[in-house]
């Protein structure tokens, strides 16, 4: 991911502006995505929010990526290219979205389980989403309570092992630093490693983004060069938040409340920049 870029407060506020634009994209998708819509139509929604905000997608054109967002459905783990795929009842759909404004980047992901379909499948997919999301919050809490980047992956791994041992953590894709570029150091693994990694320091902005699967995490990239799918065809899920570390604590940049509601159970009180 390259070198770690330590941001000033002003630079963090620029990143927060972009991160909140991504939150607006998420809100628009939550309100508008419905069964029968194509994933390309979801991309159009994101494009319109970006234009209204005076921002641009940091995904579009990135290593020739052809869309504004990534939309990954069911067996697709990450980097699903929006197109003619129709969203069906009961699908689990992850929306990974980004924005750049004034040269500073936002990047976060959320997942929806569409209404309808087989009740048992929908319940299983909702649990997969809930566990992935909560593992992310456990990792974010570790930024406040831990000392090293490795503590983040350790917290995610512990949460999944203790609460959902039947689910698998995807090892091939990890979180990252972000700022004047979308992907920067440090690497932020979603699993426990022997390496502690860099010390967590003020000025870092980190993207924490666990991906879990209902079967094996083994995966393959399709011929489009982007879409990553599970080898066994089982479901996958992806959640991501963007977190600033500053002199007084942490603040989740893509959440208007800084993550306060979800971090309370971990004894963490985020503090504004």
C-alpha positions as CSV (number, residue, x, y, z in Angstrom):
1,X,0.0,0.0,0.0
2,X,3.0,2.3,0.2
3,X,4.1,4.8,2.9
4,X,1.9,5.9,5.7
5,X,0.6,9.5,5.3
6,X,0.0,11.3,8.5
7,X,-2.7,13.9,8.1
8,X,-3.1,17.3,9.7
9,X,-6.5,18.2,11.2
10,X,-7.4,20.3,8.1
11,X,-6.5,17.4,5.8
12,X,-8.7,15.0,7.9
13,X,-11.6,17.4,7.6
14,X,-11.2,17.3,3.8
15,X,-11.3,13.5,4.0
16,X,-14.4,13.7,6.2
17,X,-16.1,15.8,3.6
18,X,-15.5,13.1,1.0
19,X,-16.4,10.3,3.4
20,X,-19.8,12.0,4.2
21,X,-20.5,12.2,0.4
22,X,-20.0,8.4,0.3
23,X,-22.5,8.2,3.2
24,X,-24.9,10.2,1.0
25,X,-24.4,7.6,-1.7
26,X,-25.2,4.8,0.8
27,X,-28.3,6.6,1.9
28,X,-29.5,7.1,-1.7
29,X,-28.9,3.4,-2.5
30,X,-30.7,2.2,0.7
31,X,-33.7,4.3,-0.3
32,X,-33.8,3.5,-4.0
33,X,-32.4,0.0,-4.6
34,X,-35.2,-2.6,-5.2
35,X,-35.8,-6.0,-6.5
36,X,-35.8,-6.0,-10.3
37,X,-33.2,-3.2,-10.6
38,X,-30.0,-3.8,-12.4
39,X,-26.7,-3.2,-10.7
40,X,-26.0,-0.7,-13.5
41,X,-28.9,1.3,-12.3
42,X,-27.4,1.4,-8.8
43,X,-24.3,2.8,-10.3
44,X,-26.3,5.6,-11.9
45,X,-27.7,6.5,-8.5
46,X,-24.2,6.8,-7.1
47,X,-23.1,8.9,-10.1
48,X,-25.9,11.4,-9.6
49,X,-25.0,11.9,-5.9
50,X,-21.4,12.5,-6.8
51,X,-22.3,15.1,-9.5
52,X,-24.7,16.9,-7.0
53,X,-21.9,17.0,-4.4
54,X,-19.3,18.4,-6.8
55,X,-17.2,15.2,-6.3
56,X,-16.0,12.4,-8.6
57,X,-15.7,8.7,-8.1
58,X,-12.3,7.5,-7.1
59,X,-13.2,4.1,-8.5
60,X,-14.0,5.1,-12.1
61,X,-10.8,4.7,-14.2
62,X,-8.8,3.3,-11.2
63,X,-6.5,0.8,-13.0
64,X,-9.2,1.1,-15.8
65,X,-12.1,0.1,-13.5
66,X,-15.2,0.9,-15.6
67,X,-17.8,2.1,-13.0
68,X,-18.5,4.5,-10.2
69,X,-19.0,1.9,-7.5
70,X,-18.6,-1.8,-6.9
71,X,-21.8,-3.9,-6.5
72,X,-21.2,-7.5,-5.4
73,X,-24.1,-9.9,-5.3
74,X,-24.3,-13.3,-3.4
75,X,-21.2,-15.3,-4.4
76,X,-19.3,-12.1,-5.4
77,X,-16.9,-11.1,-2.6
78,X,-15.7,-7.8,-3.9
79,X,-15.1,-5.6,-7.0
80,X,-18.3,-6.6,-8.7
81,X,-18.7,-4.5,-11.8
82,X,-22.2,-2.9,-12.2
83,X,-24.0,-4.1,-15.3
84,X,-27.0,-6.0,-16.5
85,X,-27.3,-8.4,-13.5
86,X,-30.8,-8.0,-12.0
87,X,-31.1,-7.8,-8.2
88,X,-33.4,-10.6,-7.1
89,X,-35.6,-11.2,-4.0
90,X,-33.4,-12.4,-1.1
91,X,-30.1,-11.4,-2.7
92,X,-27.3,-10.2,-0.4
93,X,-25.7,-7.2,-2.1
94,X,-22.6,-5.2,-1.0
95,X,-22.2,-1.7,-2.3
96,X,-18.5,-0.4,-2.1
97,X,-18.5,3.3,-2.9
98,X,-15.9,6.1,-3.1
99,X,-15.6,9.8,-3.6
100,X,-12.8,12.3,-4.0
101,X,-13.2,16.1,-3.5
102,X,-10.5,18.7,-3.1
103,X,-8.0,15.9,-3.7
104,X,-9.0,13.9,-0.6
105,X,-10.6,10.5,-0.6
106,X,-13.6,8.7,1.0
107,X,-14.2,5.0,0.8
108,X,-16.7,2.8,2.6
109,X,-19.1,-0.2,2.0
110,X,-22.4,-1.5,3.3
111,X,-24.5,-4.6,2.6
112,X,-28.3,-5.1,2.1
113,X,-30.3,-8.3,2.0
114,X,-33.2,-7.7,-0.3
115,X,-36.7,-8.6,0.8
116,X,-38.5,-11.7,-0.3
117,X,-37.2,-15.0,-1.5
118,X,-36.7,-18.1,0.6
119,X,-37.0,-17.3,4.2
120,X,-34.3,-19.6,5.5
121,X,-31.8,-18.3,2.9
122,X,-32.7,-14.7,3.7
123,X,-32.2,-15.3,7.4
124,X,-28.8,-16.9,6.8
125,X,-27.7,-14.0,4.6
126,X,-28.9,-11.4,7.1
127,X,-26.8,-13.2,9.8
128,X,-23.8,-13.1,7.5
129,X,-24.3,-9.4,7.0
130,X,-24.8,-8.7,10.7
131,X,-21.7,-10.7,11.7
132,X,-19.6,-9.0,9.1
133,X,-20.7,-5.6,10.1
134,X,-20.2,-6.2,13.8
135,X,-16.8,-7.7,13.2
136,X,-15.9,-4.3,11.5
137,X,-17.1,-2.4,14.6
138,X,-15.0,-4.7,16.8
139,X,-12.0,-3.8,14.6
140,X,-12.8,-0.1,14.8
141,X,-13.0,-0.3,18.6
142,X,-9.5,-1.8,18.6
143,X,-8.2,1.3,16.9
144,X,-9.2,3.2,20.1
145,X,-8.3,0.5,22.6
146,X,-5.2,-1.1,20.9
147,X,-1.7,0.0,20.2
148,X,-0.8,-1.5,16.9
149,X,-2.4,-2.1,13.5
150,X,-2.3,-5.8,14.2
151,X,-4.7,-5.3,17.0
152,X,-7.4,-4.4,14.5
153,X,-7.2,-7.7,12.7
154,X,-6.9,-9.6,16.0
155,X,-10.2,-8.0,17.2
156,X,-12.0,-8.9,14.0
157,X,-10.6,-12.5,14.1
158,X,-11.6,-12.9,17.7
159,X,-15.1,-11.7,17.1
160,X,-15.7,-14.0,14.2
161,X,-14.1,-17.0,16.0
162,X,-16.2,-16.4,19.2
163,X,-19.5,-15.6,17.6
164,X,-19.6,-17.2,14.1
165,X,-17.0,-19.9,13.8
166,X,-19.0,-21.3,10.8
167,X,-18.1,-18.2,8.8
168,X,-14.8,-17.7,7.1
169,X,-12.6,-14.6,6.9
170,X,-11.4,-13.7,3.4
171,X,-7.6,-13.5,3.7
172,X,-6.7,-12.2,0.2
173,X,-8.3,-8.7,0.6
174,X,-7.6,-6.3,3.5
175,X,-8.1,-2.7,4.7
176,X,-5.8,0.2,4.1
177,X,-4.8,3.7,4.8
178,X,-6.4,6.5,2.8
179,X,-6.0,10.2,2.3
180,X,-4.5,12.0,-0.7
181,X,-4.7,8.6,-2.4
182,X,-7.4,5.9,-2.1
183,X,-5.0,3.2,-1.1
184,X,-2.0,4.0,1.1
185,X,-0.1,2.3,3.9
186,X,-0.6,0.7,6.3
187,X,-2.1,-2.6,5.4
188,X,-4.9,-3.3,7.7
189,X,-5.5,-7.1,7.9
190,X,-8.9,-8.5,8.9
191,X,-7.4,-11.5,10.7
192,X,-4.8,-12.2,13.5
193,X,-1.2,-12.2,12.4
194,X,2.1,-12.7,14.2
195,X,3.2,-9.2,13.1
196,X,2.1,-6.3,15.2
197,X,2.3,-3.9,12.3
198,X,2.9,-0.2,12.7
199,X,2.0,1.6,15.9
200,X,-1.4,3.4,15.8
201,X,-0.7,7.1,15.7
202,X,-2.5,10.4,15.4
203,X,-2.7,11.5,11.8
204,X,-3.7,8.1,10.4
205,X,-6.9,7.5,8.5
206,X,-7.7,3.8,8.2
207,X,-10.3,1.8,6.2
208,X,-11.4,-1.2,8.2
209,X,-13.2,-3.6,5.8
210,X,-13.7,-7.3,6.8
211,X,-15.2,-9.7,4.2
212,X,-16.7,-12.9,5.4
213,X,-18.1,-15.9,3.5
214,X,-20.7,-18.5,4.5
215,X,-18.6,-21.3,3.0
216,X,-14.9,-21.3,2.2
217,X,-13.0,-18.1,1.7
218,X,-11.2,-19.6,-1.3
219,X,-11.8,-17.4,-4.3
220,X,-11.1,-16.6,-7.9
221,X,-11.2,-13.5,-10.1
222,X,-13.5,-13.7,-13.1
223,X,-12.4,-13.0,-16.7
224,X,-13.5,-9.3,-16.4
225,X,-10.3,-8.9,-14.3
226,X,-12.2,-7.5,-11.3
227,X,-15.1,-9.5,-9.9
228,X,-13.9,-11.8,-7.1
229,X,-16.2,-14.8,-6.4
230,X,-16.2,-17.7,-3.9
231,X,-14.9,-20.9,-5.4
232,X,-17.7,-22.9,-3.8
233,X,-20.4,-20.5,-4.9
234,X,-21.4,-19.7,-1.3
235,X,-22.4,-16.2,-0.2
236,X,-20.0,-13.4,0.7
237,X,-20.4,-10.1,2.5
238,X,-18.3,-6.9,2.8
239,X,-18.6,-3.9,5.2
240,X,-16.2,-0.9,5.4
241,X,-15.7,2.3,7.4
242,X,-13.2,5.1,7.3
243,X,-11.6,6.0,10.7
244,X,-9.5,9.0,11.6
245,X,-7.0,8.8,14.5
246,X,-6.4,12.2,16.0
247,X,-4.8,13.7,19.2
248,X,-7.9,13.1,21.3
249,X,-9.2,9.8,20.0
250,X,-10.9,8.4,16.9
251,X,-13.8,9.5,14.7
252,X,-15.5,7.4,12.0
253,X,-15.5,9.8,9.1
254,X,-18.3,8.4,7.0
255,X,-20.8,8.4,10.0
256,X,-22.4,11.7,11.0
257,X,-22.2,10.6,14.7
258,X,-18.6,9.4,14.3
259,X,-19.7,5.9,15.1
260,X,-20.9,6.7,18.6
261,X,-24.0,4.6,18.6
262,X,-22.2,1.4,17.5
263,X,-19.1,1.9,19.5
264,X,-20.8,2.5,22.9
265,X,-21.0,-1.2,23.6
266,X,-17.2,-1.4,23.3
267,X,-16.7,1.4,25.8
268,X,-15.4,3.7,23.1
269,X,-16.6,7.4,22.8
270,X,-15.5,8.9,19.5
271,X,-14.5,12.5,19.6
272,X,-14.9,15.0,16.7
273,X,-11.9,16.3,14.8
